[in-house]
Amino acid sequence: MSAATIQFGPVGRLGRYAATHVRIVAIAWAVVAVSLGFLAPRVETALSGAGWEATGSESVAARTLIEQQFAGNSSSALMIVLHSPSLTVADAAFATTVDRVAAMAKADAAVAGVTSPTPGASIAADGHTAIISAAAARSPKEMVLAADRLKGPLKRLGTGDLTVSLTGASGMWSDFNAANRAAMMKSELFSWPVTLAILALAFGSLVAASLPLMLTIIGLIASAGVLYLGTLFADISIWSMNFALMFALALGVDYALFIVVRYRAAHFGNDMKPADAVGVAMDTAGKAVLFSGVTVLISLSAVMLVPSPAFRSMAFGIMVAVVFILAATLTLLPAVLGALGSKVDNVALRWVHSGEHRSPFFTRWAERIWARPMLYGVPALLALIVLAAPVIGMETGMPSIKVVPASDSARIGYTQVQAAFGPGAPGALQLVAPAADAAALEGAAKADPGIANVLPAQSSTDGSHVLVQAIPRQDPSDPAVGETIDRLRTDVPAPALVGGAAAENHDLETALGDATPLVIGVVLALGFLLLLVALQAPIIALVGVVTNLLATGAAFGVARLIFQEGNLAGVLRFESQGFLDAWGPVFFFAMIFAISMDYTVFLLASAKEHLGHSGGDPREALIGGLAHSGRVVLAAAAVMVAVFFTFALSGPLPPKEMGIILGVAVALDALLVRLLLVPVALRLLGRWAWWTPRLLERALPDVSFGHGHP
């Protein structure tokens, strides 16, 4: 079949152009990779370890005011804990270490000043524990970096059984980020060979299997360079790079699988020349990839509604990676396929050509569903409903100290402070108000039943304000502390602000809770609209969105049973906090929905293509769509599940939550939704699945997932 007899759409023409202009495309991507790759190595040190706050909240306003009026003694200040079971502050060795610790902290440019241990405030009643406070002279981001620098040298100042541990909010985020970064990198390194092995089985060729990894590497290099440029204008969370890497690998695999399989079907199965086969692949699978990529971007853009720098920058990092993966898939991959031609199957396994065009297994599976839809659909639906039911009792909260490894300085110091000063001591609330309201401020704090101790008021440098430190009765992660904060904000004088690390966490948790319904609503609405445009059929578009929601709910139901209830804690080696981290419902929902829509678009686009080729036969739409896309959906899901489950092997809790939730969601979505429920829905709905009102048909742009002949 020659190019003259084939009519390509815009995506197909772009792919064919890339396949016939390999040198131009290669040079363009080389320029992108070299220019942005030059900046990529700098990104690790430029990214922020802070940003876990609710922009515009009362706690952030309190921190800003305290930094200005109280010489940096805000929640970002470093808390350094000295503890010895045998020595007390009265012993010379203890006093000498205190001096050395103070001198080291004071020498750091990020420290504005040092407050030595004070009896009744920062020296324990038994004298075995003392706290040095190092005031913040820099932004929260730079204070976390200061904690990175100082925690090791400070720890080495300890002698014998006298330990020196850096804790406090900045110290905790430093250890939290470091532990999670190390765990995620370890998981990612482990996932690469697993991914390659699954790809080799899926493609049957090592050359073909290497193509998704090529896209991933190119996308990551370019993304890292863009993220570094972004740090020149705003703080970007260090987590953005980790998530970008994960999504680049997952989507690079998905997109390459669909396009390469379709290319091989056209090239080997229909005897097309490489350039024509590329055009056909891009006109069908490539168009589905484009819609899928836009859907992913839309889902993640909804996270921007969360008023927190950390979450917005994480979403931005993933979106940057998706843009580059999408661009490389639509241009670089076709160019490489055009250059390889038949060599795409080099270093092939024996079954390389089996089922390439139409999988016999999934043809039989689709025929069974067509014959007995209820037999397969009802159990799948019931299983998802049962798994989703625990969501009703799901609790969320900001990370407790349990997410930090027990051997890290922040957790050691935290535990020592609690033992010496009480459960709420690591999360002191900071109440700041004009000096005229000092008495009322102290009175409100002392009268609150949730406050265990109130330290003497401090005057600001110019005498205009007072700062009162109030120690809660409970651990900072206890929900009762949030209730205390809300009560205090009602009881203190009107100009007063209630801040501190615990208040910042409480405000962020509240912001996440407030944003979650909005984010979910936006994701669902925009996802439906995009499916509507892609499929031109409102009923099946709605089915796609609702089934996505079912898989997502089931994944969170499983997450509650594991992480909130502590089931499998021994097997997965974690300590349950009694809740899920508060960012899970909003952030993981957007990620799960984005990934699920991949499979929805690919399956239903294939079904729509076969509907068109068959003259509107719903049976051929179901059987042909599943026969052509089922094997690839299963292979892509296997890669994603393998990638995500490697995170469940990581030490810290947050990567485990992410790995389990995303892995379970993808597995359920592929096995129960895309390969069962959606095909059953297509069978039961018949022609109604593809019905479009005339008014809507005129309003929607004409989108088809096929190539035609003149």
Secondary structure as UniProt FT lines:
FT   HELIX           3..5
FT   HELIX           10..20
FT   HELIX           22..39
FT   HELIX           40..42
FT   HELIX           43..46
FT   TURN            55..56
FT   HELIX           58..69
FT   TURN            70..72
FT   TURN            75..76
FT   STRAND          78..83
FT   TURN            89..90
FT   HELIX           92..107
FT   TURN            109..110
FT   STRAND          111..115
FT   TURN            120..122
FT   TURN            125..126
FT   STRAND          129..136
FT   HELIX           140..156
FT   TURN            160..161
FT   STRAND          162..167
FT   HELIX           168..203
FT   HELIX           206..231
FT   TURN            232..233
FT   HELIX           239..264
FT   HELIX           265..269
FT   HELIX           274..281
FT   HELIX           282..286
FT   HELIX           287..301
FT   HELIX           302..305
FT   HELIX           309..327
FT   HELIX           328..332
FT   HELIX           333..340
FT   HELIX           341..345
FT   TURN            350..355
FT   HELIX           360..371
FT   HELIX           373..388
FT   HELIX           389..393
FT   STRAND          396..397
FT   HELIX           401..403
FT   TURN            406..407
FT   HELIX           409..421
FT   TURN            423..424
FT   HELIX           425..427
FT   STRAND          429..434
FT   HELIX           435..437
FT   HELIX           438..447
FT   TURN            449..450
FT   STRAND          451..454
FT   STRAND          458..459
FT   TURN            461..462
FT   STRAND          465..472
FT   TURN            476..477
FT   HELIX           479..491
FT   TURN            494..495
FT   STRAND          497..499
FT   HELIX           501..535
FT   HELIX           538..559
FT   HELIX           560..564
FT   TURN            567..568
FT   HELIX           569..572
FT   STRAND          580..581
FT   TURN            582..583
FT   HELIX           584..588
FT   HELIX           589..613
FT   TURN            614..615
FT   HELIX           618..647
FT   TURN            648..649
FT   HELIX           653..668
FT   HELIX           669..677
FT   HELIX           678..685
FT   HELIX           686..690
FT   HELIX           694..699
//
